[in-house]
Amino acid sequence: MTMDKMMILVIDGCAPEYLTPKTAPDIFTLAAAHGFATTVLSAIPSVTNVNHACILSGRFPEATKVVGNYYYDPLTKAEGFIEERGVMQARTILQAYQQAGKKTALLTVKGKVLGVYGDGADLGISAQTPDKALLDKLGLPLPPQVQDPQSTEWIMQAALACIEKEQPDLLYCTTNDFVFHHYGPGTPEAEAQIRYINEYVKKIHLADPERRIYITADHGMNQKSKLVNFPAVAERAGLRLYCLPPLKDRYVENHIYQEGGILYVFLEPGQAPQSFLELAAATPEVEHVLTSAEAAKEFRLPQEGIGDYILLAGKDCAFGEVAGERLVTEAVRTHGSLYEREVPLLAINPQAAKAAYRYSKDIAAIAMELKER
């Protein structure tokens, strides 16, 4: 395994249209001179927990066993948010560096990222649950609220301070997608987010010119105008099932209807699959229906935890916990489907050529010299 100094920056929810030569001129200039700029694919579901697991480990969900932000056990009926360690099953690049005696750091706006993936981090900084003693040591002010657009600048400021004062061999840093959930590419609000990142990446490169820097996203983001409450549709049809939205988390300010482009469907015992399949085929917002076995094969998912069937929504559609069965709106931007799996990848001092990177997880896969990519 290559143990060069590295920074992996994951811009939460950053579709390629947000990160451009116009919005991030310094990053693109550095990538042109010392690396490359391209787009790659995220894992499916295109949601936060799933893709942090993949980016950190270099493995697909079949190995990480992380299939969403939320879980459901059809045997016990237990369900809840995934926010703590114990779910992630694949070895991470943080753990690999730490086990080799290297110094590591994980910086995040959302507290759950540190909670789920913090094993292997010598330094952990969360804007949601700040450690004041550590912030004082780094000369950092207390962070703004998680949903505050200024949280992006704060976490980038923390990354620079960490590199200048602690010099970790590996630094993993991620933002919050609140702004991208509410503002599209080209808006002043969205461009301000990228401006913070552009400014601090340039400063980090100047502070440590030899460090490998990778900039990517956990998932993209798209406008959705048609929301469907599939459990309500199913209830009216007399079907007995449980629908798990893998995107569901506590950050309701990001998606007030827990809306996303994918559902895991668990049929109740005795429920005829044919009735469900007929309903899914008759639901216009549903674009693809896969069995758990088909989804596991196509998207490299573990079969456990993903239900009996997987529903994928059309490009301008999402599944959501709306009142009634449907809602037409222009106020929703979200992710989770096939349409949000394309993400940017910009590299400064990369380990391999552009063609070697097909997925965001390949950053770690190449660094860890994993044979199966």
N, C-alpha and C positions, 0 to 999 in steps of 0.2 A: 504493500500500500504506500502511495505517495503521501508524505506528511508535510508538504509545503504549507506556508502560511496562506490561509484562505478566509474569505468572507462570502457567505451566501446570504443574499438579501432577497426576501420573498415579499413582494408588494401585494398585499391582500386584495384580491378582486381586480387585478390590473389586466384588463383586456389589452391586446396589442395596440388598439387605436388610441389608448391613453398615452403610451410611452413611445414617442416619435422623435425624429431629429429636431422638430420644431419645439416640442415641449421639454426635451432633455438634450440640448445641444452638446453639453460637455461630455455626457456619458457616451453619446454616439461618436463623438470625436475620439475619445479614448478607446472605444471598442474598435473603431476603424484603424487606429494606429497600433493597437496592441492586442487585438483579438477579433471579435466578430459580433454581429447583431443578427438574430434570426428569430423564428417562432418555433415552438415545440408543442407537444401535447401533454396535458395533465392526465392524471388517472381519472377514471369514472367510478363513482360519482364525482363531479367537479365541485367538491366542497372542501372546506378548510381542513378538518381533521384528517381526512383521507389523504390529501396531497402533502401535508406536512410529513406524514408518516413515510410516504414514498420518497419525497425529496431528501429527507434525513437519512433514509436507509439505502436508497438506490434500488429498492425492490417494489414490485407490484403489490396491491392489497392482498393477493393470495398468500403472501409471505408475512405482511405486517399484521393482518387480521383486523385492521381498522377499516370499517365500512361506512362510517358516518359520524356525525356529531351527537347522535342519540341512539339508544339501544332499546330493544324489546325482546323479551324472552317469552315465546308462545306457550311454554310449559308452565311457568310460574306466573305469567302475566306481569312480571316486573319490567319496568321501563324507567328511563332517566337520561340525563345529560352525561356525556362522556367528558370528564374534566380532570381526571386523576390518573396516575400511573397504574399499569397493570393490563391495559388493553393492548398496547403496542408489543408485538412479538418479535420483530426483526431488530437486529443489531443496528444502531445508528452510527453515523460518522462521528458524532459527539463522543459516543462510547469508545469508538475505535481510537480516536485521537487521545482521549483520556487514558485508556489502557496502555497506550504507548508512551505515557509520561508527558504528553503535550498538554498545554493549557487551553481550556475551552470556555466559551461564553455563549449563552442563549439570551437574546433580548427580544421582548415582545410587548405589543400593546395589550393584546387579549391575554388575560391571565391563564386561560385554559391551555394555551400552547406550552407554557412553562409547566403547568400541572401535569399534562399528559406526556410531554417529551423532555422534561428537565433532567432525567437520569443521564449522567455523562457531562453535565455542565458544571464547571468549577465556579463560574459566575452566572447568576441568573437575575435578570432584571425584567420586571413586569410593571407596566404603567398602571395596571388594574390593582395590583397588590405590591406597592413599592416598598423596598427595604431602605429606610431613610439613612441608616448607617453607611450602606454601600453607595447611595447617591451622594452623601456628603464626601465620601472618600474620592469619588470621581468628579466632584465639583458640580454636580447636577442639581437643578431645582426640583421640587416635587412636580410630578407630571400633571397634565390636565386630565380631565375626564376621558374615559376610553372613547366616547363618541365625539369628542372635541376634534375638529379638523387639525388643531395644533398638535395633536398627539403624534402625528407623523413627523413633524419637525423635531419634537422632543425625543422620539426613539432614535432618529438619525443623529441627533446631537449626542445621545448616549453611546451610539456606536462609535462615533469619532473619539469621544472621551475614553472609551474602553480601549480602543486601539492605541491611543497616545499614551495612556497611563498604565495599562495592564498588559498590553501587547499579547493578546491571546493568539495561539497558533491557529485556532479555528473560531470564527465568530459567525453565529447564525442569528439573523435579525429579521423580524417581520412586523408589518404594520397592521392597521385595521381598515376594513373596506367600507366604513360608514359613508364616506363622501361618494365613493363610486356607486353605492347602492342608491344614492339620491341625485347624482349629477352625471350626465353623460360626457363623452369625449368632446373637447372643444369648449366646455364651460369654464368660466374663471375659477370656480371652486375646484374642479378636477385638475386644472392646469397648475393651481397653487400646490396641490399635493406633489405632483411630479417635480415642480420647481424646487421644493425642499429636498427631495431625493437627489436631484441633479446636483444641487449645490454641495451636499454633504458627501456624495460619492466622489466628487472631484477633490474635496478636502482630504478624504480618506486615502485616495490614491497618492496625493502629494505627501501625506504623512508616512506612507508605507508603499513606495512605488513598485516593489517586487511582489506584493501580495496578490494572489489570485482573487479576483472579484467576479462573482456571478450574480446577475440580477434577473429574477424571474418572478412568477406569480403562482399562487396555489390554484387559481381558477380565473376565468374571465368574468364578464358581466354583460347582460343584455336587457333591453327594455322588454317588458311583458305587458300585454294589454288584456289578455284573457286568463282569468283565474278560475279554476274549477275545484270545488270541494268534493273530491271523489268519494270519501266515505258517506257524505250525504246523498250523493247520487246512488251509491250502492244500497244504502238503507232504504231508499224509496223503492228500489228494485227487489227488496227482500233478501239481499245477500248478507251473509254473516262473514265479516272479515275485519282485519285490523290493518291500517295503512300507516307505515312508518316513513316520514320524510327525512332522509339522511341529513339534510341541511339544518334541521331543527336545533336551535341552541338558545342560550339565554339572552343573546344580543338582539332583542326584539326591535330595538331602534333601527337595526339594519333591514329587517324583514318583518313587518308588523303582522303579516298573515302567516308567518313561517313558510312563506311561499318558495318553491323551488321546482326545478325541472325534472325531478325523478321521485318515484315512490317505490318502496318495498311493500308488497302486498302479502299478508299472511292470511290464508283461508282458514276459517274455523273448521274443526273436525266435522265431517259429514257434508260440508258444502261442496256442491258439484262444480268442478272446474269449468265445465262448459258454460254454465250460466255466467260465471265471471268473464270468460273470454268473449262471450257475446256482448256483454255490457261494455267491456273495454273497447271492442271493435266499433261499437255504436257511439262512443264518446269522442266528439270531434277534436278535443284538445290532446288526446292520446295519439302519439305518432308511432310508437313501437311498444310491443308487448313481448317480453322474453320470459321463459322459465328461468328459475334460479340456475339450473345447469347450463342453459344457453348463455346467460349473463356471465356466469363464472368463466366460461370458456372464452367468450368474446372480450371481456374486460379484465381478465386475470383477477377475479374476485374469489374469495372463499365462499363456499355455498352456505356455510352457517352464518346466520345473522341477516340474510338478505331476503328472507321470506320465501314464498312459493313462486311469485311472479314479480317482475320488475316492469314498471310503466315509465316510459320516457315521453316527455311533452314535446309539442312542436315548438318552433323557434320563438313565436310571440306568445307562448302559453306557459302556464305554470300551475302546479297543484298548490292549493292554499287553504288555510283554515278560515274561510270567509263565512259570513252569515248567509244562510241559504245554500244554494248549489253553485252559483256562478257570480262573478263580478267582472265587469268591464271597467278598466281603469287606465289612466296614463301616468299613474304615480308609482309604478313598481318597476324596479330594476333588480334582477336577481340572477341566479346561476344554478348549477346542479346537473344540467343536461349535456348532451353531446355538443350543443352550440356554444358552450362556455369552456370547452376543453383546450382551445388554442390559446397559448400564453406566450409572452415575449421571453427571450433569453438573450441577454447581452453579457459578453464575457471580456474581461480585461486580464491579460496574462493567463489564458486558459491552458489547461493541461493537454487538451486534444483539439484537433481541427473541428470546424463547425459541423461537418458531415457526421461526426461521431455522436452528436447530441440529437436524439429524436424525441425524447421525453424529458420533462423537467427533472425526473429522478436520475437521469444519466449523469448529472453533476457529481452526485455521490457514488454512483455505480462505477464511473471511470476512476475517480479518486481512490475508491476502495478495491479497484481491480476485480470487480465481480464479473464472472465469466458469462452469466446469463443476463443479457440486457434486452 
